[in-house]
Protein backbone atom coordinates (compact mmCIF):
# COMPACT_ATOMS: atom_id res chain seq x y z
CA UNK A 1 0.00 0.00 0.00
CA UNK A 2 1.44 3.36 -1.03
CA UNK A 3 2.20 6.19 1.34
CA UNK A 4 -0.73 8.60 1.71
CA UNK A 5 -0.27 12.23 0.75
CA UNK A 6 0.39 14.60 3.64
CA UNK A 7 -2.48 17.02 4.35
CA UNK A 8 -1.26 20.61 4.25
CA UNK A 9 -1.36 22.83 7.34
CA UNK A 10 -3.74 25.28 5.63
CA UNK A 11 -6.21 22.48 4.91
CA UNK A 12 -5.99 21.27 8.51
CA UNK A 13 -6.93 24.74 9.76
CA UNK A 14 -9.92 24.86 7.37
CA UNK A 15 -11.11 21.49 8.70
CA UNK A 16 -10.94 22.74 12.30
CA UNK A 17 -12.71 26.01 11.41
CA UNK A 18 -15.54 24.14 9.69
CA UNK A 19 -15.91 21.87 12.70
CA UNK A 20 -16.08 24.88 15.02
CA UNK A 21 -18.83 26.36 12.84
CA UNK A 22 -20.96 23.28 13.41
CA UNK A 23 -20.27 21.19 10.29
CA UNK A 24 -20.30 17.43 10.75
CA UNK A 25 -17.31 15.27 10.01
CA UNK A 26 -19.08 13.72 7.00
CA UNK A 27 -20.00 17.12 5.58
CA UNK A 28 -16.43 18.39 5.96
CA UNK A 29 -15.09 15.25 4.30
CA UNK A 30 -17.44 15.60 1.34
CA UNK A 31 -16.90 19.36 0.97
CA UNK A 32 -13.07 19.22 1.04
CA UNK A 33 -12.71 15.78 -0.60
CA UNK A 34 -10.70 14.50 2.37
CA UNK A 35 -11.22 11.00 3.87
CA UNK A 36 -13.57 11.08 6.87
CA UNK A 37 -11.02 9.21 8.98
CA UNK A 38 -8.44 11.92 8.32
CA UNK A 39 -10.94 14.65 9.22
CA UNK A 40 -11.77 12.82 12.46
CA UNK A 41 -8.06 12.42 13.36
CA UNK A 42 -7.36 16.12 12.79
CA UNK A 43 -10.38 17.25 14.81
CA UNK A 44 -9.66 14.85 17.72
CA UNK A 45 -6.05 15.97 17.85
CA UNK A 46 -7.12 19.60 17.98
CA UNK A 47 -9.55 18.86 20.84
CA UNK A 48 -6.95 17.01 22.92
CA UNK A 49 -3.75 18.94 22.11
CA UNK A 50 -4.98 22.26 20.74
CA UNK A 51 -2.85 22.01 17.58
CA UNK A 52 -3.22 20.92 13.98
CA UNK A 53 0.48 20.16 13.44
CA UNK A 54 1.09 16.58 12.20
CA UNK A 55 2.76 14.13 14.57
CA UNK A 56 6.50 13.61 14.27
CA UNK A 57 7.37 10.55 12.22
CA UNK A 58 10.73 9.02 13.03
CA UNK A 59 10.90 6.83 9.94
CA UNK A 60 13.44 4.11 9.31
CA UNK A 61 16.75 4.49 11.10
CA UNK A 62 19.61 5.41 8.79
CA UNK A 63 22.09 2.61 8.14
CA UNK A 64 24.95 5.13 8.02
CA UNK A 65 25.78 7.10 11.12
CA UNK A 66 26.79 10.77 10.77
CA UNK A 67 30.37 9.67 11.43
CA UNK A 68 30.21 7.01 8.67
CA UNK A 69 28.84 9.57 6.21
CA UNK A 70 31.57 12.06 7.13
CA UNK A 71 34.19 9.35 6.59
CA UNK A 72 32.80 8.59 3.12
CA UNK A 73 32.94 12.23 2.08
CA UNK A 74 36.50 12.63 3.38
CA UNK A 75 37.60 9.47 1.56
CA UNK A 76 36.23 10.80 -1.72
CA UNK A 77 37.72 14.25 -1.24
CA UNK A 78 41.17 12.70 -0.67
CA UNK A 79 40.88 10.53 -3.80
CA UNK A 80 38.22 11.70 -6.26
CA UNK A 81 38.55 8.48 -8.25
CA UNK A 82 37.40 6.25 -5.39
CA UNK A 83 34.53 4.10 -6.65
CA UNK A 84 31.29 3.39 -4.81
CA UNK A 85 32.35 -0.28 -4.60
CA UNK A 86 35.56 0.77 -2.85
CA UNK A 87 33.53 2.72 -0.30
CA UNK A 88 31.19 -0.24 0.31
CA UNK A 89 34.20 -2.50 0.87
CA UNK A 90 35.76 0.03 3.25
CA UNK A 91 32.59 0.12 5.36
CA UNK A 92 32.35 -3.68 5.39
CA UNK A 93 35.82 -3.84 6.94
CA UNK A 94 34.50 -1.75 9.84
CA UNK A 95 31.45 -3.97 10.29
CA UNK A 96 28.90 -1.81 8.45
CA UNK A 97 27.11 -3.45 5.51
CA UNK A 98 25.49 -1.07 3.04
CA UNK A 99 24.49 -1.12 -0.60
CA UNK A 100 26.07 0.88 -3.41
CA UNK A 101 22.87 2.93 -3.65
CA UNK A 102 23.16 3.94 0.00
CA UNK A 103 26.73 5.12 -0.54
CA UNK A 104 25.72 7.11 -3.61
CA UNK A 105 22.85 8.81 -1.79
CA UNK A 106 25.23 9.81 0.99
CA UNK A 107 27.50 11.49 -1.58
CA UNK A 108 24.53 13.15 -3.29
CA UNK A 109 23.58 14.81 -0.02
CA UNK A 110 26.98 16.53 -0.13
CA UNK A 111 26.58 17.57 -3.81
CA UNK A 112 29.01 14.89 -5.02
CA UNK A 113 27.94 12.89 -8.07
CA UNK A 114 29.78 10.37 -10.21
CA UNK A 115 30.80 11.55 -13.69
CA UNK A 116 33.11 10.37 -16.42
CA UNK A 117 36.38 12.28 -16.17
CA UNK A 118 36.83 14.65 -19.10
CA UNK A 119 39.91 14.31 -21.28
CA UNK A 120 42.03 17.41 -21.76
CA UNK A 121 45.39 18.02 -23.47
CA UNK A 122 48.33 17.65 -21.12
CA UNK A 123 49.63 21.21 -20.63
CA UNK A 124 52.97 22.08 -19.13
CA UNK A 125 53.42 25.25 -17.08
CA UNK A 126 55.04 26.94 -20.09
CA UNK A 127 51.93 26.18 -22.18
CA UNK A 128 49.62 27.60 -19.52
CA UNK A 129 51.68 30.80 -19.25
CA UNK A 130 51.71 31.24 -23.03
CA UNK A 131 47.92 30.82 -23.21
CA UNK A 132 47.45 33.32 -20.40
CA UNK A 133 49.66 35.85 -22.20
CA UNK A 134 47.65 35.41 -25.39
CA UNK A 135 44.32 35.82 -23.57
CA UNK A 136 45.57 38.92 -21.76
CA UNK A 137 46.87 40.51 -24.97
CA UNK A 138 43.71 39.84 -27.00
CA UNK A 139 40.95 39.98 -24.40
CA UNK A 140 39.79 43.45 -25.46
CA UNK A 141 39.55 42.74 -29.21
CA UNK A 142 36.13 43.31 -30.77
CA UNK A 143 34.21 41.00 -33.12
CA UNK A 144 35.54 42.71 -36.23
CA UNK A 145 39.07 41.66 -35.28
CA UNK A 146 38.12 38.00 -34.72
CA UNK A 147 36.20 37.80 -38.03
CA UNK A 148 39.53 38.32 -39.79
CA UNK A 149 41.40 35.61 -37.88
CA UNK A 150 42.07 32.16 -39.33
CA UNK A 151 42.88 29.39 -36.87
CA UNK A 152 44.89 26.35 -37.94
CA UNK A 153 46.24 23.25 -36.23
CA UNK A 154 47.04 19.60 -36.79
CA UNK A 155 45.35 16.75 -34.94
CA UNK A 156 45.65 13.03 -34.48
CA UNK A 157 42.78 10.61 -35.05
CA UNK A 158 43.34 7.22 -33.44
CA UNK A 159 42.50 4.24 -35.60
CA UNK A 160 42.36 1.75 -32.73
CA UNK A 161 42.00 4.00 -29.70
CA UNK A 162 40.72 2.77 -26.34
CA UNK A 163 37.36 3.89 -24.96
CA UNK A 164 37.87 3.30 -21.25
CA UNK A 165 36.13 5.59 -18.79
CA UNK A 166 37.21 6.90 -15.43
CA UNK A 167 34.57 8.07 -12.97
CA UNK A 168 35.21 10.81 -10.45
CA UNK A 169 33.14 12.34 -7.65
CA UNK A 170 32.79 16.05 -8.28
CA UNK A 171 30.52 18.99 -7.67
CA UNK A 172 28.68 20.94 -10.34
CA UNK A 173 31.01 23.35 -12.13
CA UNK A 174 34.19 21.40 -11.24
CA UNK A 175 34.37 19.31 -14.43
CA UNK A 176 37.53 20.96 -15.78
CA UNK A 177 39.57 21.07 -12.58
CA UNK A 178 42.86 19.09 -12.93
CA UNK A 179 41.83 16.42 -10.41
CA UNK A 180 38.64 15.70 -12.39
CA UNK A 181 40.22 15.30 -15.85
CA UNK A 182 42.31 12.73 -17.72
CA UNK A 183 45.40 14.21 -19.40
CA UNK A 184 45.75 13.22 -23.07
CA UNK A 185 48.78 13.32 -25.33
CA UNK A 186 48.46 14.88 -28.77
CA UNK A 187 50.65 12.49 -30.75
CA UNK A 188 50.95 8.71 -30.75
CA UNK A 189 50.86 5.56 -32.88
CA UNK A 190 48.08 3.80 -34.69
CA UNK A 191 46.60 6.98 -36.11
CA UNK A 192 46.45 9.42 -39.00
CA UNK A 193 47.46 13.06 -38.82
CA UNK A 194 45.29 15.81 -40.27
CA UNK A 195 45.80 19.55 -40.67
CA UNK A 196 42.79 21.85 -40.76
CA UNK A 197 41.70 25.43 -40.23
CA UNK A 198 38.59 27.49 -39.52
CA UNK A 199 37.46 31.08 -39.18
CA UNK A 200 34.31 32.95 -38.19
CA UNK A 201 32.95 32.32 -41.70
CA UNK A 202 33.28 28.53 -41.48
CA UNK A 203 35.76 25.67 -41.81
CA UNK A 204 38.60 25.64 -44.32
CA UNK A 205 40.76 23.05 -46.05
CA UNK A 206 41.56 19.64 -44.57
CA UNK A 207 44.88 18.05 -45.42
CA UNK A 208 46.17 14.54 -44.58
CA UNK A 209 49.75 14.53 -43.32
CA UNK A 210 51.84 11.59 -44.51
CA UNK A 211 54.68 10.48 -42.28
CA UNK A 212 56.10 12.67 -39.54
CA UNK A 213 55.43 16.39 -39.29
CA UNK A 214 58.63 18.27 -40.04
CA UNK A 215 59.04 22.02 -40.08
CA UNK A 216 59.56 22.00 -43.86
CA UNK A 217 56.34 20.03 -44.38
CA UNK A 218 54.42 22.33 -42.03
CA UNK A 219 55.62 25.44 -43.88
CA UNK A 220 54.63 23.79 -47.18
CA UNK A 221 51.12 23.07 -45.87
CA UNK A 222 50.74 26.67 -44.75
CA UNK A 223 51.83 27.93 -48.17
CA UNK A 224 49.46 25.65 -50.06
CA UNK A 225 46.34 25.40 -47.92
CA UNK A 226 46.36 28.32 -45.50
CA UNK A 227 46.72 30.92 -48.23
CA UNK A 228 44.08 29.25 -50.43
CA UNK A 229 41.59 29.08 -47.57
CA UNK A 230 42.21 32.73 -46.65
CA UNK A 231 41.48 33.73 -50.22
CA UNK A 232 38.31 31.61 -50.37
CA UNK A 233 37.00 33.17 -47.16
CA UNK A 234 37.88 36.70 -48.25
CA UNK A 235 40.18 37.38 -45.32
CA UNK A 236 42.35 40.53 -45.55
CA UNK A 237 45.67 38.62 -45.57
CA UNK A 238 44.58 36.09 -48.16
CA UNK A 239 46.37 37.82 -51.06
Secondary structure, 3 states (H helix, E strand, C coil): CCCCCCCCHHHHHHHHHHHHCCCCHHHHHHHHCCCHHHHHHHHHHHHHHCCCCCCCCCCCCCCCCHHHHHHHHHHHHHCCCCCHHHHHHHHHHCCCCCCHHHHHHHHHCCCCEEEECEEEECCCHHHHHHHHHHHHHHCCCCHHHHHCCEEEEEEEEECCCCCCCCEEEECCCCCCCHHHEEEECCCCCCEEEEEEEEECCEEEEEEEECCCCCHHHHHHHHHHHHHHHHHHHCCHHHC
